[in-house]
């Protein structure tokens, strides 16, 4: 669990790191750290989430996604860029789990293929680090998860919903005063998912989240360190399902530590992401979110308006990726990186070429 003091220290370290990068220091890695105990995928948010969220799927159905729709751009984003001006350098960020690195590469490479210079600041940390970095201009753009981002920025989970268009509008409303624009969202969705081993599911007759109510008091929940403060993680489990666990074990954001802990029985319930191929690979049971704690966590890049106003084709180029990316695509990309151990940069490049997005 991170304290406010640790978050502040992390943000300060990030600022120094990015300043060093801009002065010629080494950029952030473009691939996620290799799995240490088991194959990995995604916070949150989302949280995070979460997003890191995340919060993202073949193993389980995410909330039904609608075709990508453009949220209303904030006024300063609508300004026409100077005709014929040089394309700005874009500092691309991402949260610290493999799916985010993949998404960061997808958007980076389509921009690079169309004349932009990209400074990669991928794998930075949780949303508590990445989102403030965007607001302050330490990064210019990064991929988000709609519902988790809304809850994080507004501190009000009621502003998110299962409807991605409505949730995108709520996120834009929150970001407009911050001079940030939410670009077109993708049909691809990634939400927090809670899994148990097959033996735990069989022993306790678990198929859905509400089945945990009588047994949670004897169980250990495992997830990212920020889970106890996240509305779609432990707080949401308490408020929506009335679940009080015996203990919480801080692990990682849907990564190899969580996979290994569930597999070994070190934790009883683990937070993974709905696009994580390990759920099928390990035979985990993804518990049905029968009271709909998780909402429309469709993927959408967000960008600072000062960049968007100088980048006439950025919105269209980002949409060329978002519009074609599906949940099944994202699950497969996660498998290639997390289980097959391929490089995120290479995986993203092959995907973009296979879809005819770049040559």
Secondary structure by P-SEA (a helix, b strand, c coil): cccaaaaaaaaaaaaaaaaaaaacccccccccccccccccccccccccccccccccccccccccccccccccccccccccccccccccccbbbbcccaaaaaaaaaaaaaaaaacccccccccccccccaaaaaaaccccbbbbbaaaaaaaaacccccccccaaaaaaaaaaaaccccccccccccccccbbbbbcaaaaaaaccccccccccccccbbbbcccccccccccaaaaaaacccccccccccccccaaaaaaaaaccccbbbbccccccccccccccccccccccccccbbbbbbaaaaaaccaaaaaaaaaaaaccaaaaaaaaaacccccccaaaaaaaaaaaacccc
